[in-house]
Amino acid sequence: MALSVDWDQHIQAWQCSGLSQAAYCRQQGLNYGTFTMRLSVYRKQMSDAAASSTPETTLIPVHIQSPVTPVAPFEQDVIRLIHSGSQLELPMSTPAAWLAELMRGLA
């Protein structure tokens, strides 16, 4: 069963929301049981797609600053990834699914 674009968008919005599944469903007026069923289908599709395809290469813009100046925690609303002296800053609105994919690529 393929997910409709609406359910795909709801699942991605939930992942970025920081809310529990139940809280997101209440906020959006969704049936919790239907949401969990659609989430299960979504996860299976993602797993099947990852297993059956070669990963696509996606280029992302990178801005390199030298030297890297430490910033106090919570000084900026960014996600900061630092590795081997390189630093990548992403907006807090970066989707959790995209970050997970990025982290898998770095492993």
C-alpha positions as CSV (number, residue, x, y, z in Angstrom):
1,M,0.0,0.0,0.0
2,A,1.5,3.3,-1.0
3,L,1.0,6.3,1.3
4,S,-0.8,9.4,0.0
5,V,1.2,12.6,-0.1
6,D,-0.9,13.9,2.9
7,W,0.2,11.0,5.1
8,D,3.8,11.3,4.0
9,Q,3.7,15.0,4.9
10,H,2.0,14.3,8.3
11,I,4.7,11.7,9.1
12,Q,7.5,14.1,8.2
13,A,5.9,17.0,10.1
14,W,5.5,14.7,13.2
15,Q,9.2,13.8,13.0
16,C,10.2,17.4,13.0
17,S,7.7,18.4,15.7
18,G,9.3,16.9,18.7
19,L,5.8,15.8,19.8
20,S,4.8,12.3,20.8
21,Q,2.7,10.5,18.2
22,A,-0.4,10.8,20.4
23,A,0.2,14.5,21.0
24,Y,0.7,15.2,17.3
25,C,-2.5,13.3,16.4
26,R,-4.4,15.3,19.0
27,Q,-3.0,18.6,17.7
28,Q,-3.8,17.7,14.0
29,G,-7.2,16.0,14.7
30,L,-5.9,12.6,13.4
31,N,-7.0,9.2,14.5
32,Y,-4.0,7.7,16.5
33,G,-4.6,4.1,15.3
34,T,-4.7,5.2,11.7
35,F,-1.5,7.3,12.2
36,T,0.4,4.4,13.7
37,M,-0.7,2.1,10.9
38,R,0.4,4.7,8.2
39,L,3.7,5.2,10.1
40,S,4.3,1.4,10.0
41,V,3.7,1.4,6.2
42,Y,6.0,4.5,5.8
43,R,8.8,2.8,7.8
44,K,8.5,-0.4,5.8
45,Q,8.6,1.5,2.5
46,M,11.7,3.4,3.7
47,S,13.4,0.2,4.7
48,D,12.5,-1.6,1.5
49,A,13.7,1.4,-0.6
50,A,17.0,1.6,1.3
51,A,17.6,-2.1,0.9
52,S,16.8,-2.2,-2.8
53,S,18.4,0.9,-4.2
54,T,21.8,2.4,-4.3
55,P,22.1,5.6,-2.3
56,E,21.8,8.8,-4.2
57,T,24.4,11.4,-3.8
58,T,23.1,14.8,-2.8
59,L,25.2,17.9,-2.7
60,I,24.6,20.3,0.1
61,P,26.1,23.8,0.3
62,V,28.9,24.1,2.7
63,H,30.4,27.3,4.1
64,I,33.9,26.9,5.6
65,Q,35.1,29.4,8.2
66,S,38.6,29.5,9.6
67,P,39.3,29.5,12.4
68,V,36.3,27.9,14.0
69,T,35.3,30.0,16.9
70,P,33.5,28.1,19.7
71,V,30.0,29.4,20.4
72,A,28.3,29.2,23.8
73,P,25.5,26.6,24.0
74,F,22.1,27.9,22.9
75,E,23.7,31.1,21.6
76,Q,22.2,30.5,18.2
77,D,19.3,28.4,17.1
78,V,21.3,26.0,14.9
79,I,22.3,22.4,14.9
80,R,26.1,22.4,14.8
81,L,28.0,19.3,13.7
82,I,31.8,19.3,14.3
83,H,34.1,16.6,13.0
84,S,37.9,16.7,12.6
85,G,38.0,20.5,12.8
86,S,35.2,21.0,10.2
87,Q,31.9,22.5,11.3
88,L,28.5,22.2,9.7
89,E,25.6,24.5,10.9
90,L,22.1,23.7,10.0
91,P,18.9,25.5,10.9
92,M,16.8,24.0,13.8
93,S,14.0,23.5,11.2
94,T,16.1,20.8,9.4
95,P,13.9,17.7,9.2
96,A,14.9,14.9,11.6
97,A,14.7,12.3,8.7
98,W,17.2,14.3,6.7
99,L,19.6,14.5,9.7
100,A,19.3,10.8,10.3
101,E,20.1,10.2,6.6
102,L,23.1,12.5,6.9
103,M,24.4,10.7,10.0
104,R,24.0,7.3,8.3
105,G,26.1,8.7,5.4
106,L,28.8,9.8,7.8
107,A,29.0,6.4,9.5
